[in-house]
Amino acid sequence: MFIQPWDAALDDAEWRAWIADGHDFGLLAVNGPPGDAPIVVPTHFAVDDGTLLIHLARPNPVWKPIETDPNVTFTVTGDYAFVPGPWRAKPGTPPAEGVPTSYYAAVQFTCRAALVDDPADKAELLRRQMAHFQPEGDHAPIETDQPPYGRMLSGIRGLRLDITEVRAKFKYDDHKPVEQRADTARRLTERGRALDAPTAGQQLRRLDRIGPWKP
């Protein structure tokens, strides 16, 4: 993932806060056999200190490649929108000369995967995931000898993805003039399609922190 200086995370706290704010679904990319394309799996995840916790169905094709090469990538993307060219035209130039772009936030984790197959360990992994996704605790006990989860554990395998590197990108035109960025956020809010509103929110959040871009 290419990151311009003005698109980089301002600090680790920025991407951590973004992940914690409901961005808990991403793409697991695993090296396929030689000559084959990588295997990419969409899945939810939970963060446990420096580890991503995942479970997948036992028939999933990722297991053998991971056993061969445990180095994987996990990517989370969100708060994205297409920004038309006229919105980005330089001051004093015809709107039609503006070049369109995409706004988005993305966090890319490089990880080393460890398989979780012991039933008790899988149950613990699920408990940690459920603590994130259903913190109210409104679910049956996750125990190896109790239904419904006990009998289902054999159908899944767990993954602990130990994070070795994080690359975070917040692409919201932070190198453009303050007035132009604020106007783009306004236009996104008014357009109101898909993720336009959260995209505008990210742009305004970065604008408040950065102000005028200084190399």
Backbone bond lengths (Angstrom), bond angles and torsions (degrees), N, CA, C in turn:
res aa  C-N    CA-C-N  psi(-1)  N-CA   C-N-CA  omega(-1)  CA-C   N-CA-C  phi
1 M - - - 1.465 - - 1.531 108.57 -
2 F 1.322 115.68 119.88 1.463 121.15 179.96 1.527 109.03 -81.09
3 I 1.341 116.38 133.12 1.469 121.11 -177.80 1.518 109.39 -128.67
4 Q 1.329 115.92 115.17 1.458 120.08 172.39 1.533 109.21 -70.13
5 P 1.333 117.76 155.47 1.475 119.41 -179.22 1.523 113.18 -54.94
6 W 1.344 117.41 -38.65 1.470 119.85 -177.95 1.532 113.40 -78.60
7 D 1.322 117.02 -7.75 1.466 120.68 177.69 1.528 112.31 -98.56
8 A 1.321 117.56 -6.63 1.460 120.37 -174.72 1.520 111.40 -70.75
9 A 1.324 115.76 152.53 1.463 120.27 173.17 1.528 109.22 -60.25
10 L 1.313 115.73 141.91 1.458 120.02 -177.98 1.518 111.68 -74.31
11 D 1.321 116.54 -26.10 1.456 122.90 175.95 1.527 107.38 -170.40
12 D 1.327 116.52 172.61 1.458 119.99 179.66 1.523 111.72 -63.29
13 A 1.322 116.25 -32.80 1.466 119.55 -178.52 1.527 111.34 -60.99
14 E 1.343 117.31 -30.22 1.460 119.99 -177.81 1.524 111.30 -65.84
15 W 1.330 116.90 -51.23 1.460 117.21 -178.71 1.522 111.88 -71.73
16 R 1.325 117.47 -31.89 1.464 119.34 177.05 1.526 110.87 -63.51
17 A 1.328 116.61 -42.58 1.464 120.45 178.93 1.519 110.86 -65.45
18 W 1.328 117.00 -38.38 1.465 120.72 179.73 1.520 110.55 -65.47
19 I 1.320 117.79 -43.87 1.467 120.81 177.31 1.526 109.93 -61.68
20 A 1.327 116.98 -44.32 1.458 121.42 -176.84 1.524 112.36 -66.85
21 D 1.334 116.76 -20.92 1.459 121.10 -176.68 1.534 110.97 -86.65
22 G 1.325 116.84 46.76 1.462 121.07 174.09 1.510 115.75 85.65
23 H 1.328 118.73 7.23 1.464 120.73 178.31 1.530 108.23 -95.31
24 D 1.324 115.49 76.45 1.459 122.11 -172.72 1.524 111.77 -123.96
25 F 1.322 116.14 31.97 1.463 121.94 176.23 1.518 107.44 -136.37
26 G 1.343 116.31 130.97 1.458 118.21 -176.72 1.511 112.36 -153.79
27 L 1.322 115.25 -164.65 1.460 122.63 -177.05 1.523 109.65 -120.11
28 L 1.324 115.08 123.20 1.456 122.10 174.45 1.521 108.35 -91.47
29 A 1.336 117.20 122.94 1.463 122.19 179.34 1.522 108.84 -112.85
30 V 1.342 114.47 124.36 1.461 122.02 -176.13 1.521 108.55 -122.67
31 N 1.329 116.93 139.10 1.457 120.46 177.71 1.528 110.10 -64.40
32 G 1.341 115.86 125.20 1.454 120.15 176.98 1.523 111.12 -80.26
33 P 1.328 117.70 177.92 1.465 121.13 175.56 1.527 110.19 -59.20
34 P 1.325 118.57 154.82 1.468 121.31 179.08 1.527 111.47 -51.05
35 G 1.316 115.12 130.06 1.454 120.42 -179.64 1.507 114.37 90.00
36 D 1.352 118.08 -11.55 1.458 121.97 178.71 1.521 110.35 -101.22
37 A 1.322 115.35 158.90 1.458 120.52 176.13 1.529 109.68 -71.70
38 P 1.340 117.12 157.40 1.468 119.09 174.64 1.521 110.63 -60.27
39 I 1.309 116.15 154.39 1.467 122.59 174.70 1.521 107.64 -95.57
40 V 1.325 116.83 128.58 1.464 121.99 -177.44 1.520 108.66 -122.53
41 V 1.333 116.11 126.82 1.461 121.60 -175.26 1.523 109.78 -125.22
42 P 1.335 118.98 122.75 1.465 120.96 173.13 1.523 110.39 -79.18
43 T 1.323 116.90 135.84 1.462 119.40 -177.98 1.526 111.65 -164.59
44 H 1.337 115.30 153.77 1.454 120.79 168.73 1.527 109.31 -74.64
45 F 1.322 116.06 161.53 1.460 121.40 177.28 1.521 108.68 -151.11
46 A 1.302 114.71 160.64 1.461 121.14 171.74 1.518 108.03 -125.02
47 V 1.323 115.94 150.97 1.464 121.05 -179.08 1.528 108.91 -101.64
48 D 1.317 116.05 128.80 1.456 122.13 177.36 1.519 107.39 -126.60
49 D 1.339 115.35 93.40 1.458 121.42 -175.77 1.526 109.09 57.77
50 G 1.317 120.18 -116.48 1.467 121.79 -178.78 1.504 113.35 -98.60
51 T 1.339 116.62 28.44 1.455 121.08 -175.56 1.516 110.43 -134.96
52 L 1.337 116.46 141.22 1.456 121.94 171.55 1.524 107.99 -97.18
53 L 1.326 116.63 132.94 1.457 122.36 -178.76 1.520 109.92 -106.85
54 I 1.334 116.01 126.93 1.461 122.30 -175.93 1.524 107.99 -139.23
55 H 1.315 116.62 149.95 1.464 119.83 165.96 1.520 108.05 -135.41
56 L 1.325 115.66 145.55 1.459 122.52 -177.94 1.525 108.94 -137.67
57 A 1.327 115.38 160.42 1.454 120.47 179.16 1.526 110.78 -64.09
58 R 1.310 116.02 145.59 1.464 120.82 -178.84 1.531 112.99 -58.19
59 P 1.361 120.13 -34.68 1.480 118.84 178.95 1.530 114.39 -74.12
60 N 1.339 118.47 -3.68 1.463 120.94 -178.30 1.532 110.05 -56.44
61 P 1.323 118.77 140.42 1.477 120.75 -176.16 1.523 114.97 -76.83
62 V 1.337 118.86 1.91 1.472 119.44 -174.95 1.522 113.72 -78.12
63 W 1.337 117.92 -18.64 1.460 118.86 -166.06 1.533 113.54 -66.35
64 K 1.305 117.22 -49.46 1.469 118.83 -178.11 1.529 111.59 -62.58
65 P 1.367 119.13 -45.21 1.470 118.17 176.86 1.524 113.12 -60.22
66 I 1.344 117.65 -36.51 1.463 119.57 179.20 1.521 110.69 -67.77
67 E 1.331 116.62 -38.19 1.457 119.41 177.03 1.527 111.11 -63.09
68 T 1.342 115.96 -31.69 1.462 120.38 178.89 1.521 111.60 -78.09
69 D 1.337 115.41 -41.50 1.467 120.93 -178.57 1.530 108.64 -143.31
70 P 1.324 118.06 105.04 1.468 120.67 -175.79 1.527 114.66 -80.01
71 N 1.323 118.15 1.66 1.462 120.39 179.01 1.530 109.49 -81.95
72 V 1.340 116.44 118.13 1.453 121.56 -174.35 1.526 109.75 -133.00
73 T 1.330 115.00 167.65 1.463 122.07 175.30 1.512 108.43 -123.81
74 F 1.322 115.96 138.47 1.461 120.97 175.19 1.530 107.35 -126.35
75 T 1.337 116.16 125.87 1.460 121.39 -174.74 1.517 110.98 -121.72
76 V 1.327 115.56 133.41 1.458 122.64 176.03 1.518 107.86 -118.62
77 T 1.329 117.07 128.82 1.465 122.00 -178.69 1.530 109.38 -130.97
78 G 1.322 116.84 143.48 1.456 119.55 178.43 1.517 111.65 -169.39
79 D 1.337 115.26 -175.98 1.462 122.47 178.20 1.527 110.98 46.94
80 Y 1.348 114.96 53.62 1.461 120.23 -175.80 1.529 111.01 -114.35
81 A 1.318 114.90 154.07 1.462 121.72 178.46 1.519 108.96 -161.19
82 F 1.331 115.36 150.98 1.468 121.03 171.75 1.519 108.30 -84.93
83 V 1.340 115.89 132.57 1.468 121.64 -179.03 1.524 108.11 -112.65
84 P 1.344 118.14 113.78 1.466 121.23 -176.99 1.531 112.41 -62.55
85 G 1.329 114.99 152.81 1.455 120.85 -179.62 1.522 114.84 -55.39
86 P 1.344 119.26 -45.94 1.467 118.91 -178.00 1.527 113.88 -57.77
87 W 1.315 117.87 -27.59 1.456 120.30 179.03 1.524 111.59 -70.08
88 R 1.336 117.02 -21.13 1.461 121.47 -173.38 1.529 112.93 -109.36
89 A 1.307 117.10 6.94 1.460 119.57 -179.87 1.531 110.60 -61.24
90 K 1.313 115.80 139.61 1.460 119.77 177.95 1.516 110.24 -63.85
91 P 1.333 117.80 145.01 1.464 120.15 178.23 1.524 111.45 -53.02
92 G 1.331 115.95 132.39 1.446 121.07 178.25 1.512 114.75 86.95
93 T 1.349 118.20 1.22 1.464 120.96 178.23 1.525 109.32 -111.36
94 P 1.352 117.43 155.14 1.463 120.27 178.70 1.531 111.04 -58.10
95 P 1.329 118.78 137.29 1.472 121.22 -179.83 1.523 113.31 -53.83
96 A 1.345 116.74 -35.44 1.467 119.87 -177.36 1.525 112.25 -65.56
97 E 1.321 118.21 -15.17 1.461 121.17 179.14 1.531 112.31 -87.31
98 G 1.321 116.56 -2.72 1.453 119.52 176.32 1.523 110.99 -69.88
99 V 1.300 116.75 146.25 1.468 122.31 -178.46 1.527 109.22 -104.02
100 P 1.326 118.48 124.66 1.465 120.04 -179.42 1.523 111.95 -69.98
101 T 1.325 115.23 165.14 1.465 120.18 177.87 1.521 109.56 -156.80
102 S 1.303 115.60 176.66 1.463 121.95 173.37 1.523 108.93 -111.10
103 Y 1.309 116.17 135.98 1.464 121.65 169.24 1.527 107.22 -99.16
104 Y 1.322 117.07 143.05 1.462 119.96 175.20 1.523 110.16 -170.71
105 A 1.318 114.23 160.39 1.454 121.96 168.18 1.517 107.65 -111.86
106 A 1.327 116.97 140.57 1.459 121.15 179.08 1.518 109.10 -147.84
107 V 1.329 114.95 136.36 1.458 121.15 173.58 1.521 107.14 -123.08
108 Q 1.311 116.19 125.04 1.457 121.70 -176.83 1.531 108.91 -116.62
109 F 1.330 114.72 119.41 1.462 121.35 179.98 1.526 109.87 -101.77
110 T 1.313 117.23 127.04 1.454 121.29 166.49 1.520 106.63 -93.81
111 C 1.312 116.17 128.66 1.466 120.09 -171.42 1.521 111.73 -136.36
112 R 1.313 113.90 160.90 1.463 121.17 169.11 1.525 106.66 -113.89
113 A 1.318 115.47 120.90 1.458 121.29 -171.98 1.521 111.58 -88.05
114 A 1.332 114.64 141.24 1.460 121.62 172.93 1.522 107.95 -126.71
115 L 1.328 117.28 128.04 1.453 122.19 -179.21 1.521 110.23 -76.61
116 V 1.329 115.06 143.31 1.463 121.43 178.19 1.521 107.61 -119.70
117 D 1.321 117.00 109.15 1.459 121.61 -176.14 1.530 113.93 -118.85
118 D 1.326 117.34 -22.62 1.455 119.19 179.04 1.531 109.51 -63.00
119 P 1.336 119.09 130.04 1.469 120.72 -176.33 1.529 113.30 -55.58
120 A 1.316 117.98 -42.42 1.461 119.90 -179.90 1.530 110.94 -65.65
121 D 1.336 116.63 -37.96 1.466 120.03 178.74 1.529 110.81 -68.87
122 K 1.335 116.59 -37.94 1.467 119.43 177.24 1.517 110.38 -64.97
123 A 1.316 117.05 -40.39 1.461 120.22 178.25 1.524 110.77 -61.60
124 E 1.334 116.79 -41.49 1.457 120.20 178.92 1.531 110.72 -65.60
125 L 1.329 116.62 -40.16 1.465 119.95 177.57 1.527 109.97 -60.73
126 L 1.330 117.33 -44.19 1.463 120.41 178.73 1.515 111.26 -64.13
127 R 1.329 117.86 -38.49 1.465 119.71 178.13 1.520 110.96 -61.66
128 R 1.317 116.36 -39.40 1.463 119.38 179.63 1.532 111.00 -68.80
129 Q 1.333 116.24 -37.66 1.466 118.89 176.04 1.527 110.72 -64.98
130 M 1.324 116.48 -44.52 1.456 119.89 -178.86 1.527 111.95 -66.13
131 A 1.324 116.88 -31.15 1.463 119.48 176.23 1.521 110.63 -61.90
132 H 1.326 115.23 -29.40 1.472 119.59 176.71 1.525 112.02 -82.06
133 F 1.326 116.82 -48.12 1.462 120.21 -171.85 1.528 113.52 -85.68
134 Q 1.308 118.00 -29.49 1.459 121.66 177.11 1.526 109.60 -131.61
135 P 1.339 116.59 66.04 1.465 119.96 -175.45 1.524 112.98 -63.41
136 E 1.340 117.25 -16.21 1.459 120.01 178.11 1.527 111.67 -68.11
137 G 1.337 116.02 -17.06 1.446 119.93 179.36 1.511 114.51 76.03
138 D 1.334 116.62 20.26 1.464 120.92 -176.45 1.532 110.80 -85.44
139 H 1.326 115.58 59.79 1.463 120.55 178.49 1.522 108.26 -149.00
140 A 1.316 115.50 161.66 1.452 120.63 178.80 1.527 110.34 -65.54
141 P 1.326 117.58 157.26 1.467 119.84 177.02 1.528 110.85 -59.13
142 I 1.311 115.27 139.57 1.465 119.82 178.40 1.514 107.35 -98.82
143 E 1.327 114.95 91.16 1.451 122.57 -177.51 1.522 109.08 -130.74
144 T 1.307 115.59 150.54 1.469 119.81 -177.22 1.520 112.95 -66.00
145 D 1.341 117.68 -22.97 1.471 120.33 -174.60 1.522 112.88 -115.11
146 Q 1.347 116.75 17.76 1.460 119.39 -179.45 1.522 109.82 -129.03
147 P 1.349 116.65 142.42 1.457 119.50 175.91 1.525 109.76 -76.69
148 P 1.352 118.21 157.63 1.465 124.49 -1.15 1.527 113.67 -89.33
149 Y 1.343 116.19 -14.24 1.462 118.69 -170.60 1.526 113.36 -72.49
150 G 1.341 116.37 -33.89 1.455 118.98 -177.46 1.514 113.09 -54.61
151 R 1.336 116.10 -45.16 1.464 119.01 -177.33 1.524 112.66 -77.79
152 M 1.330 116.63 -12.87 1.465 120.00 -178.20 1.523 112.51 -92.86
153 L 1.316 118.15 -14.18 1.462 120.95 -174.29 1.523 112.57 -61.04
154 S 1.340 116.71 -31.63 1.463 118.80 -178.80 1.522 112.06 -68.24
155 G 1.310 118.11 -17.19 1.459 121.53 -177.74 1.515 114.43 -89.70
156 I 1.333 117.37 -1.00 1.464 120.37 -179.57 1.522 109.95 -128.70
157 R 1.320 114.99 163.82 1.454 122.46 167.98 1.517 107.10 -129.07
158 G 1.317 116.35 146.16 1.451 120.28 179.26 1.517 111.77 -98.22
159 L 1.314 114.81 160.17 1.468 121.74 176.18 1.514 109.23 -135.07
160 R 1.308 114.98 129.66 1.461 121.03 168.33 1.523 106.70 -107.79
161 L 1.312 116.37 116.17 1.459 121.46 -179.19 1.527 108.42 -102.20
162 D 1.326 115.94 100.38 1.457 120.90 179.87 1.524 109.08 -77.62
163 I 1.328 116.27 119.66 1.461 122.02 -173.54 1.527 109.98 -74.56
164 T 1.327 115.36 126.68 1.465 120.68 177.02 1.531 112.26 -108.99
165 E 1.332 116.60 -22.60 1.475 120.54 178.75 1.522 108.68 -156.46
166 V 1.328 115.88 145.40 1.466 121.77 176.17 1.519 108.79 -127.41
167 R 1.328 115.63 129.88 1.466 121.43 173.75 1.528 106.83 -122.61
168 A 1.318 115.49 120.86 1.462 120.71 -176.42 1.526 110.18 -120.01
169 K 1.321 115.28 139.15 1.461 121.16 -176.84 1.528 109.27 -135.29
170 F 1.334 115.71 131.41 1.457 122.24 175.80 1.528 106.76 -126.24
171 K 1.316 116.04 95.04 1.468 122.05 -170.53 1.533 109.69 -96.26
172 Y 1.339 115.15 94.01 1.464 120.53 -176.13 1.531 112.47 -137.12
173 D 1.339 116.08 33.54 1.468 120.58 174.91 1.530 113.09 60.36
174 D 1.322 117.46 38.25 1.464 119.83 -176.04 1.524 113.36 -67.10
175 H 1.339 117.40 -11.04 1.461 119.74 177.80 1.528 111.97 -89.29
176 K 1.346 116.63 -5.94 1.466 120.29 178.93 1.536 110.43 -80.76
177 P 1.349 117.59 163.33 1.469 119.78 178.34 1.532 111.84 -58.16
178 V 1.309 115.15 149.55 1.467 121.24 -178.64 1.517 111.24 -54.98
179 E 1.324 116.95 -45.79 1.464 120.53 -177.09 1.529 111.19 -62.17
180 Q 1.322 116.36 -38.88 1.461 120.25 -178.94 1.524 110.84 -68.19
181 R 1.330 117.21 -40.90 1.461 119.90 178.90 1.525 111.32 -65.16
182 A 1.310 116.81 -41.44 1.464 120.17 178.13 1.529 110.70 -63.99
183 D 1.339 116.51 -38.78 1.463 120.20 179.56 1.529 110.83 -67.44
184 T 1.333 117.12 -38.35 1.462 119.72 178.09 1.522 110.38 -64.36
185 A 1.324 117.41 -41.38 1.467 120.60 177.04 1.521 110.56 -60.54
186 R 1.326 116.39 -39.53 1.467 120.17 177.67 1.527 110.40 -63.43
187 R 1.319 116.89 -44.72 1.461 121.06 -179.25 1.531 111.19 -63.27
188 L 1.339 115.95 -40.92 1.463 119.42 178.27 1.525 110.86 -61.94
189 T 1.322 116.10 -43.81 1.465 120.52 179.65 1.519 110.77 -62.55
190 E 1.315 116.79 -41.86 1.469 120.56 -179.69 1.526 111.14 -68.69
191 R 1.333 117.57 -37.54 1.470 120.08 179.44 1.523 110.64 -66.12
192 G 1.318 116.34 -45.54 1.455 121.46 169.95 1.516 117.08 64.55
193 R 1.303 118.59 30.05 1.456 120.64 177.15 1.533 110.91 -92.13
194 A 1.305 116.44 149.83 1.468 123.40 169.56 1.529 111.63 37.87
195 L 1.339 117.90 -112.50 1.462 122.03 -176.84 1.531 113.03 -99.37
196 D 1.327 117.13 22.62 1.466 119.93 -179.35 1.533 112.15 -57.99
197 A 1.338 117.42 -44.57 1.471 120.30 -176.08 1.528 112.08 -64.27
198 P 1.356 119.93 -50.46 1.461 117.81 177.42 1.533 113.14 -65.87
199 T 1.338 117.20 -28.62 1.465 119.81 175.73 1.518 109.91 -64.89
200 A 1.335 116.52 -44.88 1.466 120.25 176.76 1.524 110.68 -61.02
201 G 1.329 116.13 -38.31 1.457 119.52 178.59 1.515 112.46 -62.93
202 Q 1.326 116.80 -40.36 1.459 119.90 177.10 1.521 111.43 -65.15
203 Q 1.332 115.67 -41.09 1.459 118.62 -179.79 1.527 111.00 -63.55
204 L 1.312 117.19 -43.15 1.458 120.42 179.73 1.531 111.57 -68.48
205 R 1.335 116.52 -36.37 1.466 119.51 177.46 1.527 110.65 -62.17
206 R 1.335 115.97 -45.67 1.464 119.91 178.84 1.531 110.43 -66.44
207 L 1.324 116.76 -38.45 1.464 120.71 179.15 1.527 110.46 -60.16
208 D 1.337 116.74 -41.69 1.460 120.10 179.68 1.525 111.47 -64.33
209 R 1.328 116.91 -35.99 1.460 119.89 -177.88 1.524 112.51 -79.79
210 I 1.327 116.18 -38.22 1.465 119.80 -172.03 1.516 112.43 -92.77
211 G 1.348 116.89 -40.68 1.455 120.10 -171.73 1.515 109.72 64.56
212 P 1.320 119.09 -145.52 1.480 120.53 176.07 1.529 110.15 -62.15
213 W 1.323 115.66 135.71 1.467 119.87 -179.38 1.513 110.80 -70.44
214 K 1.337 115.23 130.20 1.468 121.37 175.32 1.525 107.81 -122.58
215 P 1.331 117.97 117.89 1.474 120.73 -179.41 1.526 111.50 -55.09
